[in-house]
Amino acid sequence: MTTNVRVRFAPSPTGHLHLGSARSAMFNWLFARHHGGINLLRVEDTDVLRSTPEFLASQLRSLEWLGLMPDEPLVYQMSRVQEHHKAAHQLMEKDLAYPCFCPPRAADDVVHDLEEGIGNKYSGACRNKAYTPQDLQQPHALRFKVPSNLETVTFDDLILGTIKVAADQIDDFIIIRRDGTPIYNFCVVVDDIFMQITHVIRGQDHISNTPKQVVLYQALGATLPQFAHIPPYFGADRRKDEQA
Ligand code: GLU
């Protein structure tokens, strides 16, 4: 049976493979095999400070040992940075992204937890500021412009059911940092669209990122994949970080 199911496991090579990650890889592999689909591997190496070739080699060894290697060549996220920039500029042309010249804030890099309301919201200082091509020579980040008429972000999760988040919980988040590196929530969407991923199967620790990703899919005019957020795996000591 051949279907169009395409899934991916997308580890960051910033450590050895954890059991929880190995479990996500296994669910993706099993789902692909069950549906006669394609299982892919994307190396999320945009965190250049913490990603190392040694950790990547170690993760690949673990995946190979587990028999979970992908059906197509690896995709390295860093090799696609130009594509991330291209997508960000498309959003700017549609007035769905804008340059932000505000001084950088540590909070922009913090993963906002929408349910618990952790994280500071951006003031919106640059949201409606006119800018010229010369202004773009100054250091700036690019922010997504959450459409002002958006009230709720809704998506169906194959495990958790329908999830609804009030749009005012999402501020104009950064998509490209001042140093030109793309933010996880942005490149993951651009790359999942490029890789034609039909089902995003990953840990529930990512559920708070999904509403931001959903608005990005909509802004980029792409069809949403099906999401399945699997419960966390804990070791006997309730820690998540056991190594495979
Ligand atoms: N690089 C992310 C991680 O290691 C993957 C997120 C995803 O699957 O979307 O947690």
Boltz pocket constraint, residues with backbone or C-beta under 6 A from the ligand:
constraints:
  - pocket:
      binder: B
      contacts: [[A, 8], [A, 9], [A, 10], [A, 11], [A, 12], [A, 44], [A, 188], [A, 201], [A, 202], [A, 206]]
      max_distance: 6.0
